[in-house]
Amino acid sequence: MDPLTGQQRAILDLEARWFATTGGKEQAIQQIGLTPVRYYQLLNRLIDSEAALLYNATVVNRLRRVSGR
């Protein structure tokens, strides 16, 4: 199992947050250096990894459930 990169941890940490304002999540995505499209591509791959599950099982399980996995 590969350990998570800093960027992968940042993606999961961002998914654990709640955004009260419109556009808040998009701004946070840009702050980690990604476009929204690239962010969601990486996120979809990330939630299938065992390392992500070990890092934050609550977030990963929620995302898996929402995506129908």
HTML snippet that shows the backbone in 3Dmol.js (N, CA, C, O; Angstrom):
<script src="https://3Dmol.org/build/3Dmol-min.js"></script>
<div id="view" style="width:600px;height:400px;position:relative"></div>
<script>
const pdb = `
ATOM      1  N   MET A   1       0.851  -1.182   0.000  1.00  0.00           N
ATOM      2  CA  MET A   1       0.000   0.000   0.000  1.00  0.00           C
ATOM      3  C   MET A   1       0.889   1.235   0.000  1.00  0.00           C
ATOM      4  O   MET A   1       1.804   1.344   0.817  1.00  0.00           O
ATOM      5  N   ASP A   2       0.626   2.159  -0.908  1.00  0.00           N
ATOM      6  CA  ASP A   2       1.382   3.387  -0.991  1.00  0.00           C
ATOM      7  C   ASP A   2       0.860   4.394   0.026  1.00  0.00           C
ATOM      8  O   ASP A   2      -0.350   4.512   0.218  1.00  0.00           O
ATOM      9  N   PRO A   3       1.761   5.118   0.675  1.00  0.00           N
ATOM     10  CA  PRO A   3       1.296   6.175   1.580  1.00  0.00           C
ATOM     11  C   PRO A   3       0.708   7.331   0.762  1.00  0.00           C
ATOM     12  O   PRO A   3       1.033   7.497  -0.414  1.00  0.00           O
ATOM     13  N   LEU A   4      -0.135   8.102   1.380  1.00  0.00           N
ATOM     14  CA  LEU A   4      -0.747   9.232   0.692  1.00  0.00           C
ATOM     15  C   LEU A   4       0.249  10.372   0.539  1.00  0.00           C
ATOM     16  O   LEU A   4       1.105  10.589   1.397  1.00  0.00           O
ATOM     17  N   THR A   5       0.124  11.086  -0.556  1.00  0.00           N
ATOM     18  CA  THR A   5       0.933  12.289  -0.760  1.00  0.00           C
ATOM     19  C   THR A   5       0.302  13.438   0.029  1.00  0.00           C
ATOM     20  O   THR A   5      -0.821  13.325   0.522  1.00  0.00           O
ATOM     21  N   GLY A   6       1.027  14.519   0.138  1.00  0.00           N
ATOM     22  CA  GLY A   6       0.484  15.702   0.798  1.00  0.00           C
ATOM     23  C   GLY A   6      -0.753  16.218   0.096  1.00  0.00           C
ATOM     24  O   GLY A   6      -1.706  16.649   0.746  1.00  0.00           O
ATOM     25  N   GLN A   7      -0.746  16.178  -1.234  1.00  0.00           N
ATOM     26  CA  GLN A   7      -1.900  16.628  -2.002  1.00  0.00           C
ATOM     27  C   GLN A   7      -3.108  15.730  -1.762  1.00  0.00           C
ATOM     28  O   GLN A   7      -4.230  16.222  -1.648  1.00  0.00           O
ATOM     29  N   GLN A   8      -2.891  14.433  -1.686  1.00  0.00           N
ATOM     30  CA  GLN A   8      -3.999  13.510  -1.429  1.00  0.00           C
ATOM     31  C   GLN A   8      -4.582  13.732  -0.033  1.00  0.00           C
ATOM     32  O   GLN A   8      -5.799  13.695   0.145  1.00  0.00           O
ATOM     33  N   ARG A   9      -3.727  13.960   0.944  1.00  0.00           N
ATOM     34  CA  ARG A   9      -4.225  14.266   2.291  1.00  0.00           C
ATOM     35  C   ARG A   9      -5.013  15.576   2.290  1.00  0.00           C
ATOM     36  O   ARG A   9      -6.045  15.682   2.953  1.00  0.00           O
ATOM     37  N   ALA A  10      -4.529  16.574   1.544  1.00  0.00           N
ATOM     38  CA  ALA A  10      -5.227  17.861   1.461  1.00  0.00           C
ATOM     39  C   ALA A  10      -6.614  17.686   0.833  1.00  0.00           C
ATOM     40  O   ALA A  10      -7.573  18.328   1.262  1.00  0.00           O
ATOM     41  N   ILE A  11      -6.722  16.831  -0.168  1.00  0.00           N
ATOM     42  CA  ILE A  11      -8.021  16.570  -0.802  1.00  0.00           C
ATOM     43  C   ILE A  11      -8.986  15.951   0.208  1.00  0.00           C
ATOM     44  O   ILE A  11     -10.136  16.380   0.308  1.00  0.00           O
ATOM     45  N   LEU A  12      -8.532  14.959   0.945  1.00  0.00           N
ATOM     46  CA  LEU A  12      -9.406  14.326   1.935  1.00  0.00           C
ATOM     47  C   LEU A  12      -9.751  15.287   3.072  1.00  0.00           C
ATOM     48  O   LEU A  12     -10.877  15.286   3.568  1.00  0.00           O
ATOM     49  N   ASP A  13      -8.791  16.101   3.481  1.00  0.00           N
ATOM     50  CA  ASP A  13      -9.061  17.098   4.522  1.00  0.00           C
ATOM     51  C   ASP A  13     -10.082  18.118   4.046  1.00  0.00           C
ATOM     52  O   ASP A  13     -10.943  18.546   4.815  1.00  0.00           O
ATOM     53  N   LEU A  14      -9.990  18.507   2.787  1.00  0.00           N
ATOM     54  CA  LEU A  14     -10.947  19.453   2.228  1.00  0.00           C
ATOM     55  C   LEU A  14     -12.343  18.840   2.200  1.00  0.00           C
ATOM     56  O   LEU A  14     -13.327  19.526   2.481  1.00  0.00           O
ATOM     57  N   GLU A  15     -12.436  17.569   1.866  1.00  0.00           N
ATOM     58  CA  GLU A  15     -13.738  16.887   1.835  1.00  0.00           C
ATOM     59  C   GLU A  15     -14.348  16.755   3.228  1.00  0.00           C
ATOM     60  O   GLU A  15     -15.561  16.590   3.357  1.00  0.00           O
ATOM     61  N   ALA A  16     -13.535  16.823   4.252  1.00  0.00           N
ATOM     62  CA  ALA A  16     -14.036  16.727   5.622  1.00  0.00           C
ATOM     63  C   ALA A  16     -14.622  18.059   6.110  1.00  0.00           C
ATOM     64  O   ALA A  16     -15.322  18.105   7.121  1.00  0.00           O
ATOM     65  N   ARG A  17     -14.331  19.125   5.387  1.00  0.00           N
ATOM     66  CA  ARG A  17     -14.806  20.449   5.793  1.00  0.00           C
ATOM     67  C   ARG A  17     -16.214  20.722   5.277  1.00  0.00           C
ATOM     68  O   ARG A  17     -16.688  20.092   4.332  1.00  0.00           O
ATOM     69  N   TRP A  18     -16.864  21.678   5.926  1.00  0.00           N
ATOM     70  CA  TRP A  18     -18.176  22.153   5.505  1.00  0.00           C
ATOM     71  C   TRP A  18     -18.017  23.595   5.071  1.00  0.00           C
ATOM     72  O   TRP A  18     -17.374  24.381   5.766  1.00  0.00           O
ATOM     73  N   PHE A  19     -18.592  23.957   3.931  1.00  0.00           N
ATOM     74  CA  PHE A  19     -18.448  25.304   3.389  1.00  0.00           C
ATOM     75  C   PHE A  19     -19.774  26.027   3.468  1.00  0.00           C
ATOM     76  O   PHE A  19     -20.777  25.571   2.919  1.00  0.00           O
ATOM     77  N   ALA A  20     -19.774  27.166   4.159  1.00  0.00           N
ATOM     78  CA  ALA A  20     -20.999  27.921   4.387  1.00  0.00           C
ATOM     79  C   ALA A  20     -21.340  28.869   3.244  1.00  0.00           C
ATOM     80  O   ALA A  20     -22.483  29.307   3.119  1.00  0.00           O
ATOM     81  N   THR A  21     -20.358  29.183   2.416  1.00  0.00           N
ATOM     82  CA  THR A  21     -20.609  30.150   1.360  1.00  0.00           C
ATOM     83  C   THR A  21     -20.556  29.492  -0.010  1.00  0.00           C
ATOM     84  O   THR A  21     -19.865  28.494  -0.215  1.00  0.00           O
ATOM     85  N   THR A  22     -21.293  30.066  -0.931  1.00  0.00           N
ATOM     86  CA  THR A  22     -21.249  29.613  -2.316  1.00  0.00           C
ATOM     87  C   THR A  22     -19.866  29.915  -2.869  1.00  0.00           C
ATOM     88  O   THR A  22     -19.369  31.033  -2.741  1.00  0.00           O
ATOM     89  N   GLY A  23     -19.260  28.934  -3.472  1.00  0.00           N
ATOM     90  CA  GLY A  23     -17.937  29.128  -4.042  1.00  0.00           C
ATOM     91  C   GLY A  23     -16.797  28.887  -3.071  1.00  0.00           C
ATOM     92  O   GLY A  23     -15.632  28.935  -3.465  1.00  0.00           O
ATOM     93  N   GLY A  24     -17.105  28.633  -1.829  1.00  0.00           N
ATOM     94  CA  GLY A  24     -16.059  28.403  -0.835  1.00  0.00           C
ATOM     95  C   GLY A  24     -15.231  27.176  -1.126  1.00  0.00           C
ATOM     96  O   GLY A  24     -14.010  27.193  -0.967  1.00  0.00           O
ATOM     97  N   LYS A  25     -15.880  26.118  -1.550  1.00  0.00           N
ATOM     98  CA  LYS A  25     -15.155  24.889  -1.855  1.00  0.00           C
ATOM     99  C   LYS A  25     -14.281  25.073  -3.087  1.00  0.00           C
ATOM    100  O   LYS A  25     -13.147  24.595  -3.129  1.00  0.00           O
ATOM    101  N   GLU A  26     -14.809  25.765  -4.085  1.00  0.00           N
ATOM    102  CA  GLU A  26     -14.021  25.997  -5.301  1.00  0.00           C
ATOM    103  C   GLU A  26     -12.768  26.818  -4.988  1.00  0.00           C
ATOM    104  O   GLU A  26     -11.704  26.558  -5.549  1.00  0.00           O
ATOM    105  N   GLN A  27     -12.884  27.798  -4.105  1.00  0.00           N
ATOM    106  CA  GLN A  27     -11.719  28.586  -3.696  1.00  0.00           C
ATOM    107  C   GLN A  27     -10.709  27.712  -2.968  1.00  0.00           C
ATOM    108  O   GLN A  27      -9.504  27.830  -3.190  1.00  0.00           O
ATOM    109  N   ALA A  28     -11.197  26.843  -2.108  1.00  0.00           N
ATOM    110  CA  ALA A  28     -10.307  25.947  -1.367  1.00  0.00           C
ATOM    111  C   ALA A  28      -9.598  24.985  -2.322  1.00  0.00           C
ATOM    112  O   ALA A  28      -8.422  24.676  -2.130  1.00  0.00           O
ATOM    113  N   ILE A  29     -10.296  24.519  -3.334  1.00  0.00           N
ATOM    114  CA  ILE A  29      -9.694  23.633  -4.340  1.00  0.00           C
ATOM    115  C   ILE A  29      -8.565  24.368  -5.065  1.00  0.00           C
ATOM    116  O   ILE A  29      -7.493  23.802  -5.277  1.00  0.00           O
ATOM    117  N   GLN A  30      -8.797  25.597  -5.436  1.00  0.00           N
ATOM    118  CA  GLN A  30      -7.769  26.380  -6.118  1.00  0.00           C
ATOM    119  C   GLN A  30      -6.573  26.638  -5.206  1.00  0.00           C
ATOM    120  O   GLN A  30      -5.442  26.717  -5.686  1.00  0.00           O
ATOM    121  N   GLN A  31      -6.802  26.770  -3.913  1.00  0.00           N
ATOM    122  CA  GLN A  31      -5.708  27.015  -2.976  1.00  0.00           C
ATOM    123  C   GLN A  31      -4.770  25.818  -2.856  1.00  0.00           C
ATOM    124  O   GLN A  31      -3.608  25.982  -2.485  1.00  0.00           O
ATOM    125  N   ILE A  32      -5.254  24.632  -3.162  1.00  0.00           N
ATOM    126  CA  ILE A  32      -4.339  23.484  -3.150  1.00  0.00           C
ATOM    127  C   ILE A  32      -3.754  23.224  -4.532  1.00  0.00           C
ATOM    128  O   ILE A  32      -3.110  22.201  -4.762  1.00  0.00           O
ATOM    129  N   GLY A  33      -3.987  24.166  -5.453  1.00  0.00           N
ATOM    130  CA  GLY A  33      -3.322  24.129  -6.749  1.00  0.00           C
ATOM    131  C   GLY A  33      -3.961  23.262  -7.809  1.00  0.00           C
ATOM    132  O   GLY A  33      -3.279  22.781  -8.713  1.00  0.00           O
ATOM    133  N   LEU A  34      -5.273  23.056  -7.708  1.00  0.00           N
ATOM    134  CA  LEU A  34      -5.971  22.209  -8.675  1.00  0.00           C
ATOM    135  C   LEU A  34      -7.149  22.946  -9.283  1.00  0.00           C
ATOM    136  O   LEU A  34      -7.707  23.860  -8.676  1.00  0.00           O
ATOM    137  N   THR A  35      -7.518  22.544 -10.479  1.00  0.00           N
ATOM    138  CA  THR A  35      -8.781  23.001 -11.042  1.00  0.00           C
ATOM    139  C   THR A  35      -9.868  22.092 -10.468  1.00  0.00           C
ATOM    140  O   THR A  35      -9.578  20.966 -10.062  1.00  0.00           O
ATOM    141  N   PRO A  36     -11.095  22.559 -10.431  1.00  0.00           N
ATOM    142  CA  PRO A  36     -12.167  21.689  -9.927  1.00  0.00           C
ATOM    143  C   PRO A  36     -12.273  20.357 -10.677  1.00  0.00           C
ATOM    144  O   PRO A  36     -12.504  19.320 -10.056  1.00  0.00           O
ATOM    145  N   VAL A  37     -12.108  20.373 -11.992  1.00  0.00           N
ATOM    146  CA  VAL A  37     -12.197  19.131 -12.770  1.00  0.00           C
ATOM    147  C   VAL A  37     -11.110  18.155 -12.327  1.00  0.00           C
ATOM    148  O   VAL A  37     -11.392  16.984 -12.074  1.00  0.00           O
ATOM    149  N   ARG A  38      -9.880  18.628 -12.233  1.00  0.00           N
ATOM    150  CA  ARG A  38      -8.765  17.764 -11.829  1.00  0.00           C
ATOM    151  C   ARG A  38      -8.949  17.275 -10.397  1.00  0.00           C
ATOM    152  O   ARG A  38      -8.640  16.125 -10.086  1.00  0.00           O
ATOM    153  N   TYR A  39      -9.450  18.142  -9.528  1.00  0.00           N
ATOM    154  CA  TYR A  39      -9.707  17.784  -8.131  1.00  0.00           C
ATOM    155  C   TYR A  39     -10.654  16.582  -8.049  1.00  0.00           C
ATOM    156  O   TYR A  39     -10.379  15.613  -7.341  1.00  0.00           O
ATOM    157  N   TYR A  40     -11.757  16.653  -8.772  1.00  0.00           N
ATOM    158  CA  TYR A  40     -12.736  15.573  -8.704  1.00  0.00           C
ATOM    159  C   TYR A  40     -12.240  14.298  -9.387  1.00  0.00           C
ATOM    160  O   TYR A  40     -12.619  13.198  -8.984  1.00  0.00           O
ATOM    161  N   GLN A  41     -11.408  14.429 -10.404  1.00  0.00           N
ATOM    162  CA  GLN A  41     -10.793  13.239 -11.000  1.00  0.00           C
ATOM    163  C   GLN A  41      -9.911  12.533  -9.974  1.00  0.00           C
ATOM    164  O   GLN A  41      -9.985  11.315  -9.812  1.00  0.00           O
ATOM    165  N   LEU A  42      -9.082  13.305  -9.289  1.00  0.00           N
ATOM    166  CA  LEU A  42      -8.196  12.725  -8.280  1.00  0.00           C
ATOM    167  C   LEU A  42      -8.989  12.162  -7.103  1.00  0.00           C
ATOM    168  O   LEU A  42      -8.673  11.086  -6.597  1.00  0.00           O
ATOM    169  N   LEU A  43     -10.011  12.885  -6.673  1.00  0.00           N
ATOM    170  CA  LEU A  43     -10.836  12.436  -5.558  1.00  0.00           C
ATOM    171  C   LEU A  43     -11.504  11.104  -5.871  1.00  0.00           C
ATOM    172  O   LEU A  43     -11.521  10.209  -5.025  1.00  0.00           O
ATOM    173  N   ASN A  44     -12.050  10.960  -7.068  1.00  0.00           N
ATOM    174  CA  ASN A  44     -12.721   9.713  -7.428  1.00  0.00           C
ATOM    175  C   ASN A  44     -11.773   8.521  -7.415  1.00  0.00           C
ATOM    176  O   ASN A  44     -12.171   7.416  -7.043  1.00  0.00           O
ATOM    177  N   ARG A  45     -10.530   8.733  -7.816  1.00  0.00           N
ATOM    178  CA  ARG A  45      -9.545   7.650  -7.742  1.00  0.00           C
ATOM    179  C   ARG A  45      -9.124   7.399  -6.301  1.00  0.00           C
ATOM    180  O   ARG A  45      -8.919   6.260  -5.883  1.00  0.00           O
ATOM    181  N   LEU A  46      -9.002   8.477  -5.564  1.00  0.00           N
ATOM    182  CA  LEU A  46      -8.502   8.398  -4.192  1.00  0.00           C
ATOM    183  C   LEU A  46      -9.433   7.608  -3.275  1.00  0.00           C
ATOM    184  O   LEU A  46      -8.963   6.852  -2.425  1.00  0.00           O
ATOM    185  N   ILE A  47     -10.729   7.771  -3.434  1.00  0.00           N
ATOM    186  CA  ILE A  47     -11.641   7.104  -2.494  1.00  0.00           C
ATOM    187  C   ILE A  47     -11.688   5.587  -2.675  1.00  0.00           C
ATOM    188  O   ILE A  47     -12.283   4.884  -1.858  1.00  0.00           O
ATOM    189  N   ASP A  48     -11.075   5.088  -3.724  1.00  0.00           N
ATOM    190  CA  ASP A  48     -10.976   3.640  -3.900  1.00  0.00           C
ATOM    191  C   ASP A  48      -9.726   3.051  -3.254  1.00  0.00           C
ATOM    192  O   ASP A  48      -9.547   1.833  -3.246  1.00  0.00           O
ATOM    193  N   SER A  49      -8.861   3.908  -2.712  1.00  0.00           N
ATOM    194  CA  SER A  49      -7.597   3.409  -2.177  1.00  0.00           C
ATOM    195  C   SER A  49      -7.704   3.044  -0.698  1.00  0.00           C
ATOM    196  O   SER A  49      -8.416   3.685   0.075  1.00  0.00           O
ATOM    197  N   GLU A  50      -6.988   2.014  -0.341  1.00  0.00           N
ATOM    198  CA  GLU A  50      -6.937   1.560   1.051  1.00  0.00           C
ATOM    199  C   GLU A  50      -6.244   2.600   1.928  1.00  0.00           C
ATOM    200  O   GLU A  50      -6.623   2.790   3.083  1.00  0.00           O
ATOM    201  N   ALA A  51      -5.237   3.268   1.388  1.00  0.00           N
ATOM    202  CA  ALA A  51      -4.509   4.290   2.158  1.00  0.00           C
ATOM    203  C   ALA A  51      -5.442   5.434   2.549  1.00  0.00           C
ATOM    204  O   ALA A  51      -5.361   5.950   3.664  1.00  0.00           O
ATOM    205  N   ALA A  52      -6.320   5.827   1.641  1.00  0.00           N
ATOM    206  CA  ALA A  52      -7.278   6.891   1.944  1.00  0.00           C
ATOM    207  C   ALA A  52      -8.243   6.442   3.031  1.00  0.00           C
ATOM    208  O   ALA A  52      -8.589   7.221   3.919  1.00  0.00           O
ATOM    209  N   LEU A  53      -8.674   5.200   2.965  1.00  0.00           N
ATOM    210  CA  LEU A  53      -9.578   4.661   3.974  1.00  0.00           C
ATOM    211  C   LEU A  53      -8.918   4.654   5.351  1.00  0.00           C
ATOM    212  O   LEU A  53      -9.561   4.962   6.354  1.00  0.00           O
ATOM    213  N   LEU A  54      -7.652   4.307   5.394  1.00  0.00           N
ATOM    214  CA  LEU A  54      -6.930   4.314   6.665  1.00  0.00           C
ATOM    215  C   LEU A  54      -6.718   5.735   7.186  1.00  0.00           C
ATOM    216  O   LEU A  54      -6.716   5.960   8.397  1.00  0.00           O
ATOM    217  N   TYR A  55      -6.542   6.681   6.286  1.00  0.00           N
ATOM    218  CA  TYR A  55      -6.301   8.068   6.685  1.00  0.00           C
ATOM    219  C   TYR A  55      -7.557   8.713   7.275  1.00  0.00           C
ATOM    220  O   TYR A  55      -7.485   9.371   8.313  1.00  0.00           O
ATOM    221  N   ASN A  56      -8.707   8.529   6.619  1.00  0.00           N
ATOM    222  CA  ASN A  56      -9.951   9.123   7.112  1.00  0.00           C
ATOM    223  C   ASN A  56     -11.132   8.278   6.659  1.00  0.00           C
ATOM    224  O   ASN A  56     -11.764   8.554   5.640  1.00  0.00           O
ATOM    225  N   ALA A  57     -11.411   7.255   7.430  1.00  0.00           N
ATOM    226  CA  ALA A  57     -12.461   6.299   7.068  1.00  0.00           C
ATOM    227  C   ALA A  57     -13.840   6.948   6.999  1.00  0.00           C
ATOM    228  O   ALA A  57     -14.654   6.578   6.152  1.00  0.00           O
ATOM    229  N   THR A  58     -14.109   7.898   7.870  1.00  0.00           N
ATOM    230  CA  THR A  58     -15.421   8.541   7.876  1.00  0.00           C
ATOM    231  C   THR A  58     -15.692   9.246   6.558  1.00  0.00           C
ATOM    232  O   THR A  58     -16.752   9.065   5.958  1.00  0.00           O
ATOM    233  N   VAL A  59     -14.744  10.043   6.109  1.00  0.00           N
ATOM    234  CA  VAL A  59     -14.911  10.790   4.862  1.00  0.00           C
ATOM    235  C   VAL A  59     -14.967   9.844   3.671  1.00  0.00           C
ATOM    236  O   VAL A  59     -15.837   9.982   2.811  1.00  0.00           O
ATOM    237  N   VAL A  60     -14.055   8.891   3.614  1.00  0.00           N
ATOM    238  CA  VAL A  60     -14.002   7.972   2.476  1.00  0.00           C
ATOM    239  C   VAL A  60     -15.275   7.139   2.398  1.00  0.00           C
ATOM    240  O   VAL A  60     -15.828   6.963   1.312  1.00  0.00           O
ATOM    241  N   ASN A  61     -15.744   6.629   3.516  1.00  0.00           N
ATOM    242  CA  ASN A  61     -16.984   5.839   3.491  1.00  0.00           C
ATOM    243  C   ASN A  61     -18.178   6.677   3.072  1.00  0.00           C
ATOM    244  O   ASN A  61     -19.049   6.188   2.353  1.00  0.00           O
ATOM    245  N   ARG A  62     -18.239   7.947   3.510  1.00  0.00           N
ATOM    246  CA  ARG A  62     -19.326   8.838   3.091  1.00  0.00           C
ATOM    247  C   ARG A  62     -19.275   9.064   1.586  1.00  0.00           C
ATOM    248  O   ARG A  62     -20.299   8.995   0.907  1.00  0.00           O
ATOM    249  N   LEU A  63     -18.088   9.333   1.069  1.00  0.00           N
ATOM    250  CA  LEU A  63     -17.941   9.574  -0.364  1.00  0.00           C
ATOM    251  C   LEU A  63     -18.251   8.330  -1.188  1.00  0.00           C
ATOM    252  O   LEU A  63     -18.845   8.415  -2.263  1.00  0.00           O
ATOM    253  N   ARG A  64     -17.844   7.184  -0.675  1.00  0.00           N
ATOM    254  CA  ARG A  64     -18.179   5.929  -1.375  1.00  0.00           C
ATOM    255  C   ARG A  64     -19.682   5.711  -1.415  1.00  0.00           C
ATOM    256  O   ARG A  64     -20.236   5.310  -2.438  1.00  0.00           O
ATOM    257  N   ARG A  65     -20.330   5.976  -0.298  1.00  0.00           N
ATOM    258  CA  ARG A  65     -21.774   5.778  -0.216  1.00  0.00           C
ATOM    259  C   ARG A  65     -22.505   6.737  -1.175  1.00  0.00           C
ATOM    260  O   ARG A  65     -23.429   6.327  -1.877  1.00  0.00           O
ATOM    261  N   VAL A  66     -22.091   7.996  -1.200  1.00  0.00           N
ATOM    262  CA  VAL A  66     -22.717   9.000  -2.056  1.00  0.00           C
ATOM    263  C   VAL A  66     -22.514   8.663  -3.533  1.00  0.00           C
ATOM    264  O   VAL A  66     -23.398   8.893  -4.358  1.00  0.00           O
ATOM    265  N   SER A  67     -21.339   8.114  -3.858  1.00  0.00           N
ATOM    266  CA  SER A  67     -21.049   7.807  -5.260  1.00  0.00           C
ATOM    267  C   SER A  67     -21.607   6.444  -5.683  1.00  0.00           C
ATOM    268  O   SER A  67     -21.487   6.066  -6.849  1.00  0.00           O
ATOM    269  N   GLY A  68     -22.207   5.713  -4.763  1.00  0.00           N
ATOM    270  CA  GLY A  68     -22.794   4.424  -5.102  1.00  0.00           C
ATOM    271  C   GLY A  68     -21.809   3.273  -5.149  1.00  0.00           C
ATOM    272  O   GLY A  68     -22.092   2.231  -5.741  1.00  0.00           O
ATOM    273  N   ARG A  69     -20.670   3.454  -4.537  1.00  0.00           N
ATOM    274  CA  ARG A  69     -19.658   2.387  -4.532  1.00  0.00           C
ATOM    275  C   ARG A  69     -19.907   1.433  -3.395  1.00  0.00           C
ATOM    276  O   ARG A  69     -19.161   0.469  -3.223  1.00  0.00           O
TER     277      ARG A  69
END
`;
const viewer = $3Dmol.createViewer("view");
viewer.addModel(pdb, "pdb");
viewer.setStyle({}, {cartoon: {color: "spectrum"}});
viewer.zoomTo();
viewer.render();
</script>
